[in-house]
């Protein structure tokens, strides 16, 4: 019996598996576990059921086509090839396609992205911008062919022939459509500013409308400084672009109605305002005329001399009150001044001297105590009407 190497046995098993027509293209149903996507883009996970598990790999070239994010616990249906990974000696499932079981792939992708963007706050009313009341220029991002552009044009021109429409033509479905739509929004914001943008297309299946569910389009609408009206599909069709736009229109025609005010309605509104203004002015003039007539009928206005006499009498009364008040104030001031003079007189040293007192000084300094007086000292005595010099012959201290 010959001896074989590990590599030979592994290659032989791989050839057996690869030669099996059933395993070359097989569909497998199971639950995802241990899902992990590396920086290379390759995805590794395990498919399992109640009794077994199967190692799986989905290379980047296949994984980039997924429109949803596989998560652990998700039941899926996969297709691909079973083969052997020689390095580890393991058989594994090389997945080509992967779709959710039950719910459609697009529906799952829609809900996953909607939940993600909702958590980020992109759909909050706080970020919604007001549509201008009287736009002069409207940008339109849609397909050059089709009924959408024609509907928007006819409705806009019917409502206001003076409004300008600027078209940025894009594909509205297909691989390149989402990038083109996002680019159109960016160009209007950076290079060709308009008052409002209409972004949309006609109706179709969820697959047809999918460009307006792409994350690149949703984020471009959210980042736009220009107010955006979404007009995607029919009234029952909803896309993520509808949630993030400032206003959602059920149809492209309604988008034009929301963006362009009807000049006929404006004319009627202006006429109603003019009529209201005329009524207010007439009522105001009538009220003022009535008040003027009432004033003219008053006796005081009919007799100017009487009015002047009343004013003179009032002026005389004021003058009399002013004189009385002035006299009272002057009397109070005089009394207060007299009291102040009397207080000053009491404190005046000259008055004290007139009552028989004197001031004793030595060398120009006033003496306040007998302790400063000595025998034979020369002192100056100041009286009310003069002074004299004295020599101390005797010093007597009062012990008390």
Secondary structure by P-SEA (a helix, b strand, c coil): cccccaaaaaaaaaaaaaacccccbbbbbbcccccccccccbbbbbbbcccbbbbbbbcaaaaaaccccccccccbbbbbbbbbcccccbbbbbccccccccccaaaaaaaaaaaaaaaaccccccccccccccccbbbbbcccccaaaaaaaaaaaaacccbbbbbbcccccccaaaaaaaaaaaaaaccccccbbbbcccccccccccccccaaaaaaaaacccbbbbbccccccccccccccccccccaaaaaaaacccaaaaaaaaaaaaaaaaaaaaaaaaaaaaaaaaaaaccccccaaaaaaaaaaaaaaaaaaaaaaaaaaaaaaaaaaaaaaaaaaaacaaaaaaabbbbbbccccccccccccccbbbbbbbcccccccccccbbbbccc
